[in-house]
Amino acid sequence: METAATRVHDPRQATFKDGLGTRYRREGTEGPLEVLVLRDTLATIPSFEFLLRERLNRLAHVRSESIGRVYDVEHVPEGAKLAIISKAVPGVRLSRMLAVAEQKLLPLDVESALGLIHQLVTAMGELHDHAPDACHGTLAAERVIVTSNGRIVIVEHVLGAALARLQHSPERYWKELRIALPIAVNSPLLDRRADVAQIGMIALALLLGRPIADDEYPNNIASLANGSFGLGGGFEPIPEWLRTWLAQALSLEPTRWFASAVEARHAFELGLKAGGHSVSQDKLEEYARFEETAAATPVPAPVPAVAAAASRPAPPTPSVVSTAPAVIPTPTVTPAPVVAASTSTPEPFRIVASSSRQSRDEEAEMPHAHVPHGHTPAIANYRPRLIAAAVVVVALTSGGVMAARRYLATPTAVTPATGTLVVNTEPAGAAVVIDGQAHGTTPVTVTLNAGPHTIDLSSGAARRTMTLNVTANAQLSQFIEMPKAAAGTGELQVRTDPAGARVSVDGQTRGLSPLTVQGLAPGNHVVVLQNDLGSVNEDVTIQPGATASLVVPMKTPQGALVSGWISIASPAELQIFENDRLLGSSRTDRIMVTAGRHDIEFSNEALGYRSTQTIQVAPGQVAKVKPDWPQGTIAINATPWANVTLDGRDLGETPVGNTTVPIGTHEVVFRHPQLGEQRITATVTASTPARLSVDMRKK
């Protein structure tokens, strides 16, 4: 792999540009590389480079055909810039496919769109499985590659933690970087939940057959996801199960969302099965190959640009705004790898006018190369697609008649498949709410669309919630036993000496003594009383319509000891606090406190460690406490190289990726056969990963 940071990137070799920066291709020792040169302003953000390298190290072990390989981070000589070096993935960016689909009025068919969504959520599920503590954070159509065989590859997945330092508003993240965040969240983060929301945004664009515009996020996303615009930009409604899945993926409701891509994948697969939908790989492969060939094929005649609709959600009416492509001569370059090799000299690049809503991130310096005449047979199989595109052009130049027929024709009524749900409860009379809509009380029989549904049952204070799958043309019966209401309730009077003890009944805090607890169900209950001297557990029996009494003395007997000690054992020094008052340090053998219950806080600011623990101190006794000690990570490197041991444990040759160790100080020994030995004391904290690098040539 090539890692020379001295290469100056030729603007003529740029392949793609968006809000993150510009991509270039160059050859490396292990094959073609893609170099993402980030915007100048990103490199100046505090900790940006550190977080970028830390995320690269953390995800270095992820090996998947659906996740692009990232090799290194380089400094670029022209200006204060950083570059991400990755393995080049041949194919078409999904943002390009969506822009072409809208421009040529040829959206993906539903089966292909569902196939892409399933691949996407599966790939992200693999990432979340392999790296439970990490996420992508910046997933967008611009960062998804579709290969010629219809397979997707997710790229540039190491930027999430670094870009979180921008602290932009959701609208700015979207408009500048195409990063979507969960909708119904007050302070969204670039985390795994954001990954799922970004999957939802890409899925919505695929279903609509076009990119999501700047002004549609976030205000119009809910209406689009609810099917007001229809599949592929037409009038076919989005299926109910898919609308429900989109709502949870996008976090349109604050109480219903997927915590990870693994959950989203499971729900999507259930919906596919219940809805009777299939995914198509063959059509997707044909479309991806067509896009790659079209991107490298000379335009035989001027193709007019199509103006985007002035408003939504009304169906777009295309209009001709240009009759000839803008031609900008540029130096000759080698055709893209997806085109067969040829000995003929390629013609200069040509830039063709595109629709006004084509991805704004695809700049003029990202042209499409002409294919020499010797490649005509390679594209013969795509003649039906090319003819379809030509028909669209003819329709546009004739006043948009065919487009108008497609978008304004009376839609064919689609009758969704339905099944029957029968709900019975014991006792009867429970209120039934299905997908947020009331359906009376049990027993009840309801006709529902096939697919998953959320059922809420309530009877008095008792509630039951479940998810059921309704099968088309079938009946599903459910019998649920609801908790029976008590014939009557009782009361409990609690008094302690002295007063002021905390009272809990069955684990629920009720207040301070003396007090009366009302509305207790008949039967046995556990009462816990606590004060500074200790705690007392009592069992009481409540009778319907009666009041039970509990009197508990909680004084210390005359002459008894009223104090004890606590002793702290920890690998590093800790400060000991109670109610924000410093009691002492763990270096002290033992600290005297009053007998009873204590909420102790342990702190070491230098290590970023803080925790609390509840301790019960018996009179005259020493309560020994060993706080839970957290783990941190350290990455180790040396120039030119060295064998490394950490606290006597051999870690092998540098570089050593993130290694998990307890927080605190550690001895690291570097050994080189010619350059000798160096010993370093490294401090690992709980807040940030530690990085240690030495130059063995310096003493």
C-alpha positions in Angstrom: 0.0 0.0 0.0 1.3 3.5 -0.9 1.5 5.9 2.0 3.6 8.7 0.6 2.2 12.0 1.8 4.2 14.1 -0.6 2.0 13.4 -3.7 0.3 16.5 -5.0 -3.2 15.6 -6.2 -3.9 16.5 -9.8 -7.4 18.2 -10.0 -7.9 16.5 -13.4 -7.8 13.1 -11.7 -10.7 14.0 -9.3 -13.5 11.5 -9.3 -16.1 12.9 -6.9 -16.7 15.9 -4.7 -19.1 16.6 -1.8 -19.3 18.5 1.4 -16.5 16.3 3.0 -14.0 17.0 0.3 -12.6 15.7 -3.1 -11.8 12.1 -4.1 -8.9 11.2 -6.3 -7.6 7.9 -7.7 -4.0 6.8 -7.6 -2.1 3.6 -7.8 -0.8 1.8 -4.8 1.4 -1.3 -4.3 -1.8 -3.3 -3.5 -3.9 -1.9 -6.3 -5.9 1.3 -7.0 -6.5 3.6 -4.0 -9.1 6.3 -3.4 -7.8 9.4 -1.7 -10.4 11.6 0.1 -8.8 15.0 0.6 -10.9 16.6 3.4 -11.9 20.3 3.4 -9.3 22.7 4.8 -11.6 23.8 7.7 -11.9 20.2 9.1 -8.2 19.8 9.8 -8.2 22.9 12.0 -10.9 21.5 14.4 -9.4 20.5 17.8 -8.9 16.8 18.2 -10.3 16.1 14.6 -7.2 14.2 13.5 -6.8 12.4 16.8 -10.5 11.2 16.7 -10.1 10.2 13.0 -7.1 8.1 13.7 -8.7 6.6 16.8 -11.8 5.5 14.9 -9.6 4.1 12.1 -7.7 2.0 14.7 -10.9 0.9 16.4 -12.5 -0.3 13.2 -9.3 -1.8 11.6 -10.4 -5.3 12.5 -13.7 -5.1 10.6 -13.4 -7.3 7.5 -16.5 -7.4 5.3 -17.1 -7.4 1.6 -19.8 -4.8 2.2 -17.5 -2.4 4.2 -14.8 -0.5 2.4 -11.2 -0.9 3.6 -9.6 2.3 5.0 -5.8 2.1 5.2 -4.4 5.4 6.7 -4.7 9.1 7.3 -2.1 11.4 5.6 -1.1 15.0 5.7 -1.5 16.8 2.3 1.3 19.2 1.4 -0.9 21.8 -0.3 -2.4 23.6 2.7 -3.5 22.4 6.1 -5.3 19.3 4.9 -5.9 15.7 5.8 -6.5 12.8 3.4 -8.1 9.4 4.1 -6.5 6.6 2.1 -8.9 3.7 1.2 -9.0 0.8 -1.2 -10.7 1.9 -4.4 -14.2 0.3 -4.9 -15.2 0.1 -8.6 -18.8 1.0 -9.2 -21.3 3.9 -9.1 -22.1 6.0 -6.1 -25.7 5.6 -5.1 -26.2 9.4 -5.1 -25.3 9.3 -8.9 -27.8 6.5 -9.5 -30.6 8.4 -7.8 -29.8 11.6 -9.7 -29.8 9.7 -13.0 -33.0 7.9 -12.1 -34.8 11.3 -11.5 -33.2 13.0 -14.5 -34.2 10.2 -17.0 -37.6 9.5 -15.2 -36.4 5.9 -14.7 -36.7 5.2 -11.0 -35.7 1.8 -9.6 -38.5 -0.8 -9.5 -39.8 -1.7 -6.1 -38.0 -5.1 -5.9 -34.6 -3.6 -6.7 -35.2 -0.8 -4.2 -36.1 -3.3 -1.5 -33.0 -5.3 -2.4 -30.7 -2.3 -2.0 -32.3 -1.4 1.4 -31.9 -5.0 2.6 -28.3 -5.0 1.6 -27.7 -1.7 3.3 -29.3 -2.6 6.6 -27.5 -6.0 6.6 -24.1 -4.3 5.9 -24.7 -1.8 8.7 -25.8 -4.6 11.0 -22.5 -6.3 10.4 -20.6 -3.1 11.3 -22.6 -2.8 14.5 -22.0 -6.5 15.3 -18.3 -6.3 14.7 -17.8 -3.0 16.5 -20.4 -2.7 19.3 -18.9 0.5 20.7 -18.6 2.3 17.3 -20.8 3.5 14.4 -20.6 5.0 10.9 -22.2 8.3 11.8 -22.0 9.8 8.3 -23.9 7.3 6.2 -25.4 8.8 3.0 -26.0 7.9 -0.6 -22.8 9.7 -1.4 -20.9 7.2 0.7 -22.5 4.0 -0.7 -21.0 2.4 -3.9 -23.1 0.0 -6.1 -20.9 -2.4 -8.0 -21.6 -3.8 -11.5 -23.0 -7.0 -10.0 -25.6 -5.1 -7.9 -23.7 -5.4 -4.6 -23.3 -2.4 -2.3 -20.2 -1.3 -0.5 -20.3 1.3 2.4 -17.2 3.6 2.4 -15.7 6.4 4.4 -17.0 4.9 7.7 -14.3 6.4 10.1 -15.4 10.0 10.2 -18.3 9.9 12.7 -16.5 10.7 15.9 -14.4 13.5 14.3 -17.4 15.2 12.5 -19.3 15.2 15.8 -16.9 17.9 17.0 -18.5 20.3 14.5 -21.6 20.4 16.7 -23.8 21.6 13.8 -27.5 21.8 13.9 -29.3 18.9 12.2 -30.3 21.2 9.3 -26.7 22.2 8.7 -25.3 18.7 9.0 -27.8 17.8 6.2 -27.3 20.7 3.9 -23.5 20.8 4.1 -22.5 17.1 4.6 -25.7 15.2 3.7 -25.7 13.7 7.2 -29.2 13.0 8.5 -30.0 12.7 12.2 -33.1 11.2 14.0 -36.1 13.5 13.6 -37.9 13.5 16.9 -34.8 13.9 19.1 -34.0 17.2 20.9 -30.2 16.8 20.9 -29.3 14.1 18.4 -25.8 12.5 18.3 -23.8 10.9 15.6 -24.3 7.4 17.1 -25.8 4.1 16.2 -29.3 5.5 16.4 -28.2 8.1 13.8 -26.9 5.3 11.6 -30.4 3.8 11.5 -31.9 7.2 10.7 -29.4 7.6 7.9 -30.4 4.1 6.6 -34.0 5.3 6.7 -33.2 8.4 4.6 -31.4 6.4 2.0 -34.3 3.9 2.0 -36.8 6.7 1.5 -34.9 8.1 -1.4 -34.7 4.7 -3.1 -38.5 4.2 -2.6 -39.2 7.6 -4.1 -36.8 7.1 -6.9 -35.0 10.4 -6.4 -32.6 12.2 -4.0 -34.0 13.9 -0.9 -33.7 17.7 -1.5 -32.2 20.2 0.9 -35.5 21.8 1.8 -37.3 18.5 2.5 -35.3 17.7 5.6 -36.5 17.6 8.3 -39.9 19.2 7.9 -41.3 17.1 5.0 -39.7 13.7 5.9 -42.7 12.5 7.8 -45.2 13.2 5.0 -42.8 11.5 2.5 -42.4 8.4 4.7 -46.1 8.2 5.2 -46.6 7.5 1.5 -48.1 10.8 0.4 -45.8 10.9 -2.7 -45.8 7.1 -3.5 -43.3 4.6 -4.7 -40.9 5.7 -7.4 -42.5 9.1 -7.6 -45.8 7.7 -8.7 -49.1 7.0 -7.0 -48.6 3.5 -5.7 -48.8 3.9 -1.9 -45.9 2.7 0.3 -47.1 -0.6 2.1 -48.2 -0.2 5.7 -45.4 -2.4 7.1 -42.8 -0.3 5.2 -44.3 3.0 6.5 -44.1 1.7 10.0 -40.5 0.6 9.5 -39.5 3.9 8.0 -41.1 5.8 10.9 -39.1 3.8 13.5 -35.9 4.0 11.4 -36.2 7.8 11.1 -37.3 8.2 14.7 -40.4 10.1 13.6 -41.9 9.4 17.0 -39.8 9.9 20.2 -41.0 6.6 21.8 -40.6 4.2 18.8 -37.1 3.7 17.2 -34.5 1.1 16.5 -31.5 1.1 18.8 -29.2 -0.4 16.2 -29.0 -1.7 12.6 -29.4 -5.2 13.9 -32.9 -4.4 15.2 -33.7 -2.6 12.0 -32.6 -5.5 9.9 -34.7 -8.0 11.9 -37.8 -5.8 11.6 -37.2 -5.2 7.8 -36.9 -9.0 7.2 -40.1 -9.7 9.1 -41.9 -7.0 7.1 -40.7 -8.5 3.8 -41.9 -11.9 4.8 -45.3 -10.8 6.2 -45.9 -8.4 3.2 -45.1 -11.1 0.6 -42.5 -8.8 -1.0 -39.4 -10.1 -2.8 -36.1 -8.5 -3.5 -34.5 -8.6 -7.0 -30.8 -8.9 -7.6 -31.0 -9.5 -11.3 -32.7 -6.2 -12.1 -30.4 -4.4 -9.8 -27.3 -5.8 -11.5 -28.7 -4.8 -14.9 -29.4 -1.3 -13.7 -25.9 -0.9 -12.1 -24.2 -2.1 -15.2 -26.3 0.2 -17.3 -25.3 3.2 -15.1 -21.6 2.3 -15.4 -21.8 1.9 -19.1 -23.8 5.0 -19.6 -21.3 7.0 -17.5 -18.6 6.0 -20.0 -20.6 6.2 -23.2 -20.5 9.3 -25.5 -23.8 11.1 -25.8 -25.0 10.7 -29.4 -27.2 13.7 -29.4 -27.7 16.7 -27.0 -29.8 15.7 -24.0 -31.9 18.5 -22.5 -31.8 19.2 -18.8 -35.0 18.6 -16.9 -36.1 21.2 -14.4 -37.1 20.0 -11.0 -40.6 20.6 -9.7 -41.0 24.0 -8.1 -43.0 22.6 -5.2 -43.8 19.3 -3.5 -45.5 16.9 -2.9 -47.4 17.6 -6.2 -46.0 15.2 -8.9 -43.2 16.9 -11.0 -44.0 18.2 -14.5 -40.8 18.2 -16.5 -39.9 21.1 -18.7 -37.1 21.7 -21.2 -34.6 24.3 -20.0 -31.7 23.4 -22.3 -31.3 22.1 -25.7 -27.6 21.4 -25.8 -25.0 20.2 -23.4 -22.3 22.5 -22.1 -19.0 21.3 -23.4 -15.8 22.1 -21.4 -12.6 20.6 -22.9 -10.3 19.0 -20.4 -7.0 17.1 -20.7 -7.2 13.5 -21.9 -7.2 10.9 -19.2 -7.4 7.1 -18.9 -11.0 5.7 -19.0 -12.5 4.4 -15.7 -11.7 0.7 -14.8 -15.2 -0.4 -15.5 -14.7 0.1 -19.3 -12.8 -2.6 -21.2 -9.2 -1.8 -22.1 -8.5 -0.3 -25.5 -5.6 0.8 -27.5 -7.4 3.7 -29.0 -6.9 7.2 -27.5 -9.9 8.3 -25.5 -11.6 11.5 -26.5 -11.7 14.6 -24.2 -14.2 14.5 -21.3 -17.6 16.1 -21.9 -19.9 17.5 -19.3 -23.7 17.1 -20.0 -26.3 19.4 -18.5 -28.3 17.6 -15.9 -31.5 18.1 -13.9 -31.6 20.9 -11.4 -32.0 18.4 -8.6 -29.1 16.2 -9.6 -26.7 15.8 -6.7 -25.2 19.2 -6.1 -22.1 17.5 -4.8 -21.1 16.2 -8.3 -19.0 19.0 -9.5 -18.0 20.0 -13.1 -14.6 18.5 -12.7 -16.1 15.1 -12.3 -16.8 14.3 -16.0 -17.9 11.1 -17.8 -15.4 9.7 -20.3 -16.3 8.8 -23.9 -15.8 5.1 -24.9 -13.9 4.4 -28.1 -15.8 3.0 -31.0 -14.3 -0.4 -30.4 -16.5 -0.8 -27.3 -19.9 -0.7 -29.1 -20.6 -4.5 -28.6 -20.1 -4.1 -24.9 -23.1 -1.9 -24.5 -25.5 -3.6 -26.9 -27.2 -5.5 -24.2 -28.4 -2.2 -22.7 -30.2 -1.0 -25.8 -33.7 -1.3 -24.2 -32.6 1.1 -21.4 -31.1 3.5 -23.9 -34.2 3.4 -26.0 -36.3 4.1 -22.9 -34.1 7.1 -22.2 -34.5 8.3 -25.8 -38.3 8.0 -25.6 -38.2 10.3 -22.6 -36.2 12.8 -24.5 -38.7 12.7 -27.4 -41.6 13.2 -25.0 -39.9 16.2 -23.4 -39.2 17.9 -26.8 -42.8 17.2 -27.8 -44.2 19.1 -24.8 -43.9 16.5 -22.1 -46.9 14.5 -23.3 -45.6 11.0 -22.2 -44.4 12.3 -18.9 -47.7 13.9 -18.3 -49.5 10.7 -19.1 -47.4 8.8 -16.6 -47.9 11.2 -13.7 -51.4 12.4 -14.3 -53.1 9.2 -15.4 -55.8 7.8 -13.1 -54.1 5.4 -10.7 -55.1 1.8 -10.7 -56.8 0.9 -7.4 -54.6 -1.5 -5.3 -56.4 -3.6 -2.8 -54.0 -4.6 0.0 -54.0 -8.2 1.2 -55.9 -8.5 4.5 -56.3 -11.0 7.3 -58.5 -11.4 10.4 -57.5 -10.9 14.0 -59.6 -12.2 16.9 -58.8 -11.0 20.4 -60.3 -12.5 23.6 -59.3 -11.8 27.2 -60.0 -13.2 30.6 -61.8 -11.3 32.0 -63.5 -9.8 29.0 -64.0 -6.1 28.5 -60.3 -5.0 28.0 -59.9 -2.0 25.7 -58.2 -2.8 22.4 -55.9 -0.3 20.6 -54.2 -1.5 17.3 -51.5 0.6 15.8 -52.8 3.6 17.8 -56.4 3.2 16.7 -59.2 2.1 19.2 -61.2 -1.0 18.3 -63.6 -1.3 21.2 -63.4 -3.9 24.0 -62.8 -7.7 24.0 -64.0 -10.0 22.6 -63.3 -8.3 19.2 -62.8 -9.3 15.6 -60.8 -7.0 13.3 -59.8 -7.1 9.6 -56.3 -5.8 9.2 -53.8 -5.4 6.4 -51.3 -8.3 6.2 -48.1 -7.6 8.2 -46.9 -6.7 11.7 -49.3 -4.8 14.1 -48.8 -3.4 17.6 -51.7 -4.4 20.0 -52.3 -2.6 23.3 -54.7 -4.0 25.8 -55.8 -2.2 29.0 -58.1 -3.2 31.8 -58.1 -0.8 34.7 -54.4 -0.4 35.8 -53.4 -3.5 33.9 -51.8 -3.2 30.5 -50.4 -5.6 27.9 -48.6 -4.7 24.7 -47.5 -7.2 22.0 -46.6 -7.3 18.3 -48.5 -9.8 16.0 -48.1 -10.7 12.3 -51.3 -10.9 10.4 -51.2 -13.3 7.4 -53.1 -12.6 4.2 -56.4 -14.5 3.8 -56.0 -16.2 7.3 -57.4 -15.8 10.8 -55.2 -15.2 13.8 -56.8 -15.8 17.3 -55.2 -14.6 20.5 -56.3 -15.3 24.1 -54.8 -13.1 26.8 -55.3 -13.5 30.5 -55.4 -10.0 32.1 -54.6 -9.5 35.9 -57.8 -9.7 37.9 -58.7 -6.7 40.0 -58.8 -7.1 43.7 -62.1 -7.1 45.5 -60.9 -4.2 47.7 -57.8 -2.5 49.0 -56.3 -1.8 52.4 -54.0 0.7 54.1 -50.8 0.6 56.1 -49.8 3.0 58.9 -46.0 3.2 59.5 -44.3 4.9 62.5 -40.7 4.8 63.5 -38.8 6.0 66.6 -37.1 8.4 65.8 -39.3 9.6 62.9 -38.0 10.4 59.5 -37.1 6.9 58.3 -37.4 6.3 54.5 -40.3 3.9 53.8 -40.4 1.5 50.8 -43.2 -0.9 50.1 -42.4 -3.8 47.6 -39.4 -1.8 46.3 -41.4 1.4 45.7 -40.5 4.5 47.8 -43.5 5.9 49.7 -42.0 8.8 51.7 -40.8 9.4 55.3 -42.3 8.1 58.5 -44.8 8.6 60.0 -47.1 8.1 57.0 -50.1 6.1 55.8 -49.8 4.1 52.6 -53.2 3.7 50.8 -54.5 1.6 48.0 -52.5 -1.6 48.8 -53.7 -4.8 47.3 -54.8 -7.5 49.8 -51.9 -10.0 50.6 -48.3 -9.9 51.8 -46.0 -6.9 51.3 -42.4 -6.3 52.1 -41.7 -3.0 53.9 -38.1 -1.6 54.2 -37.3 1.2 56.7 -34.0 3.0 56.5 -32.3 5.8 58.5 -28.7 6.8 59.2 -28.3 4.0 61.8 -29.3 1.1 59.5 -32.3 -0.6 57.8 -35.1 -2.9 58.9 -37.2 -5.3 56.8 -40.7 -6.2 57.8 -43.4 -8.4 56.3 -47.0 -7.2 56.6 -50.3 -8.6 55.5 -53.0 -6.3 54.1 -56.8 -7.2 54.5 -59.4 -5.7 52.1 -61.0 -2.6 53.7 -58.7 -2.7 56.8 -55.8 -0.7 58.0 -52.6 -2.4 59.2 -50.2 -0.8 61.6 -46.4 -1.0 61.8 -44.3 0.5 64.6 -40.5 0.1 64.5 -37.9 1.4 67.0 -34.8 2.5 65.2 -32.7 4.1 68.0 -29.2 3.0 69.1 -29.2 1.3 72.5 -27.7 3.2 75.5 -23.9 3.0 75.5 -23.7 1.2 72.1 -21.1 2.2 69.5 -22.5 4.8 67.0 -19.5 4.9 64.5 -17.5 2.6 62.2 -14.9 2.8 59.5 -14.6 2.4 55.7 -11.5 1.1 54.0 -11.0 1.7 50.3 -8.8 -0.7 48.1 -8.1 0.7 44.6 -5.2 0.6 42.1 -4.8 4.4 42.1 -5.5 7.1 44.7 -9.1 8.2 45.0 -10.7 11.1 46.7 -13.7 10.1 48.9 -16.8 12.3 49.1 -20.2 12.2 50.8 -22.8 14.8 50.0 -20.1 16.8 48.2 -18.0 16.8 51.5 -14.5 15.4 51.3 -14.0 12.6 53.8 -10.5 11.7 52.9 -8.3 9.7 50.5 -7.9 6.0 49.7 -4.3 6.3 50.8 -5.7 6.5 54.4 -5.9 3.0 55.9 -9.5 3.6 57.1 -11.9 6.6 57.5 -14.2 6.9 60.5 -17.9 7.5 59.7 -21.2 7.2 61.6 -22.8 3.8 61.6 -25.5 3.2 59.1 -26.0 3.8 55.4 -23.7 6.0 53.3 -23.7 7.1 49.7 -20.0 7.4 48.9 -18.5 9.1 45.7 -15.1 8.1 44.5 -13.1 10.5 42.2 -9.8 10.8 40.4 -9.9 13.8 38.1 -6.6 13.0 36.4 -7.8 9.6 35.3 -11.3 10.8 34.4 -12.8 8.4 36.9 -15.9 9.0 39.0 -18.4 6.5 40.6 -20.7 6.2 43.5 -21.5 3.3 45.8 -23.9 2.7 48.7 -22.1 1.3 51.8 -23.7 -0.1 55.0 -21.4 0.5 58.0 -22.0 -1.5 61.2 -21.2 0.0 64.6 -17.6 -0.7 65.6 -16.8 -2.5 62.3 -14.7 -1.7 59.2 -16.6 -1.8 55.9 -14.1 -2.8 53.2 -14.9 -1.4 49.7 -13.3 -2.2 46.3 -14.7 0.1 43.6 -15.3 -1.2 40.2 -12.2 -0.3 38.2 -12.9 0.7 34.5 -10.8 -0.2 31.4 -9.2 2.2 29.0 -7.3 1.7 25.7 -3.8 2.5 24.5 -2.3 2.5 21.0 1.5 2.1 20.7 3.9 2.9 17.9 7.7 3.3 17.4 10.0 4.6 14.7 11.4 2.7 12.9 9.9 -0.2 14.9 10.3 -2.0 18.2 9.2 -5.0 20.3 6.8 -3.8 23.0 6.0 -5.1 26.5 3.3 -3.6 28.7 3.6 -4.2 32.4 5.8 -7.2 31.5 3.3 -8.6 29.0 4.6 -9.0 25.4 2.5 -7.2 22.8 4.7 -8.0 19.8 6.0 -5.6 17.2 4.8 -2.0 16.6 2.4 -0.7 15.5 0.1 -2.1 18.3 -3.6 -1.2 17.9 -5.9 -0.3 20.7 -5.1 -2.5 23.7 -7.5 -2.7 26.6 -5.9 -2.1 30.0 -7.1 -0.8 33.4 -6.9 2.9 33.8 -3.9 4.3 35.6 -0.1 4.3 35.0 1.6 1.5 33.1 5.3 0.7 32.2 5.9 0.3 28.5 9.3 -1.1 27.3 10.5 -0.7 23.7 13.3 -2.9 22.5 15.2 -2.8 19.1 18.1 -5.1 18.3 20.3 -2.2 17.0 18.8 0.9 18.7 18.6 -0.5 22.3 15.8 -0.1 24.9 13.6 2.6 26.1 11.2 2.6 29.1 8.2 4.9 29.2 5.5 5.4 31.9 2.1 5.9 30.2 -1.1 7.1 31.8 -4.4 5.6 30.5 -7.6 7.5 31.4 -11.2 6.5 31.3 -12.2 9.6 29.2 -10.0 9.3 26.1 -7.8 6.6 24.5 -4.1 6.9 25.1 -1.6 7.1 22.2 2.2 6.5 22.8 4.8 6.8 20.1 8.6 6.9 20.5 11.6 7.5 18.1 14.1 4.7 18.9 16.8 6.7 17.1 16.7 9.4 19.8 18.0 8.8 23.3 
